[in-house]
Amino acid sequence: MIIASCLLTLELAGVFSLKEKRSIVKSVLKRMPQKFNVAVAEVDHQDVWGTAVIALVTVGNDTARLHSQLQKAISWLEHHRPDAPIADYEIEILT
């Protein structure tokens, strides 16, 4: 079994309250599992307005497919959520 994870840091420049931030993050957390078959959670900076750290995780037996799946999720987020630009991301594969 191979575990692939991706840690995404989102910069939420136009957000001025936790309510606004949670609205954006909640939407992302709902769509990603439906679209890409990944587990998703906000894992850090929960009380910081302008930044969100989200983890995506998936499992399988093909490293290339898992990496591709996470890359597609990142690309989708970049194109469909301009209100949540990705400042940084890191993909890790555990075998």
Buried (B, 14 or more C-beta within 10 A) or exposed (E): EBEBBBBBBBBBEEBEEEEBBBEBBEEBBEBBBEEBEBEBEBEEBEEEBEBBBBBBBBEEEEEEEBBEBBEEBBEBBEEEBEBBEBBEBEBEEEE
